[in-house]
Amino acid sequence: MGCVLATVKNKPSTPLKYLRSAVDQVILVKLKDGTEYIGRLETVDHTMNVVLVNCHVYDGLGKPVNRLDKVLIRGSHIAFISINYGQVAPEHYT
């Protein structure tokens, strides 16, 4: 019986690569406190700090709170990020 060695040709992408591919797209960022930010991703760094432009802010109950031209969100405060949010829920971003 022969032994077959498997080689990994396609390494799985990291979450950071997916996020970097979403630059200039509308994303949703939910913070650990429940606050949601929906805006166009301008940049992201290696610690997942993100900068959003033309941003809508919602409280933990989903009520609109504010609109911001530009906001920096610290990566350690983020619970999750949804990319392509402008295509999934365009009614939340006009």
C-alpha positions as CSV (number, residue, x, y, z in Angstrom):
1,M,0.0,0.0,0.0
2,G,1.3,3.4,-0.9
3,C,1.2,6.5,1.2
4,V,-0.4,9.6,-0.3
5,L,0.8,13.0,0.8
6,A,-1.7,15.8,0.6
7,T,-0.4,19.2,-0.3
8,V,-2.3,22.4,0.5
9,K,-2.5,24.5,-2.6
10,N,-5.1,26.9,-1.5
11,K,-4.7,28.3,2.0
12,P,-7.9,29.5,3.6
13,S,-8.3,33.2,3.6
14,T,-8.1,35.1,6.9
15,P,-10.8,37.3,8.1
16,L,-8.5,40.3,7.7
17,K,-8.1,39.5,3.9
18,Y,-11.9,39.4,3.5
19,L,-12.2,42.7,5.3
20,R,-9.5,44.3,3.2
21,S,-11.3,43.1,0.1
22,A,-14.3,45.1,1.3
23,V,-12.6,48.5,1.1
24,D,-15.0,51.0,-0.6
25,Q,-18.0,48.8,0.1
26,V,-20.8,49.4,2.6
27,I,-20.4,47.3,5.7
28,L,-22.1,46.9,9.1
29,V,-19.9,46.9,12.3
30,K,-21.6,45.8,15.5
31,L,-19.8,46.7,18.7
32,K,-19.8,44.6,21.9
33,D,-22.1,47.2,23.5
34,G,-24.8,46.6,20.8
35,T,-24.2,49.8,18.8
36,E,-24.2,49.4,15.1
37,Y,-22.3,51.4,12.5
38,I,-23.2,51.2,8.8
39,G,-20.9,53.0,6.4
40,R,-18.5,52.7,3.6
41,L,-15.2,51.1,4.6
42,E,-12.3,53.5,4.0
43,T,-9.5,51.5,5.5
44,V,-8.6,48.7,8.0
45,D,-5.3,47.9,9.7
46,H,-3.7,44.7,11.1
47,T,-5.6,45.0,14.4
48,M,-8.9,45.4,12.6
49,N,-9.3,49.0,13.5
50,V,-11.7,50.3,10.8
51,V,-12.4,53.8,9.4
52,L,-16.0,54.2,8.0
53,V,-17.2,57.2,6.0
54,N,-20.8,58.4,5.5
55,C,-21.7,56.4,8.5
56,H,-25.1,55.8,10.1
57,V,-25.1,54.9,13.8
58,Y,-27.9,52.9,15.5
59,D,-28.3,52.1,19.2
60,G,-28.7,48.6,20.6
61,L,-32.4,48.6,19.8
62,G,-31.9,49.5,16.2
63,K,-33.0,53.1,16.5
64,P,-31.0,55.7,14.5
65,V,-28.8,57.8,16.7
66,N,-26.5,59.8,14.5
67,R,-24.9,60.3,11.1
68,L,-21.1,60.8,10.9
69,D,-18.9,61.9,8.0
70,K,-16.0,59.8,9.3
71,V,-15.4,57.5,12.3
72,L,-12.6,55.4,13.6
73,I,-13.7,52.2,15.4
74,R,-11.2,50.4,17.5
75,G,-10.9,46.7,16.6
76,S,-11.0,45.4,20.2
77,H,-14.5,46.9,20.6
78,I,-16.0,45.1,17.5
79,A,-18.2,42.1,18.1
80,F,-18.7,41.3,14.3
81,I,-18.6,42.8,10.9
82,S,-20.9,42.1,7.9
83,I,-19.4,42.9,4.5
84,N,-21.4,43.7,1.4
85,Y,-24.1,45.1,3.7
86,G,-25.0,47.7,1.0
87,Q,-26.2,44.8,-1.2
88,V,-27.8,42.7,1.5
89,A,-29.8,45.6,3.1
90,P,-29.6,48.7,0.8
91,E,-32.6,50.3,2.6
92,H,-30.4,50.9,5.7
93,Y,-27.9,52.9,3.7
94,T,-29.0,55.7,1.4
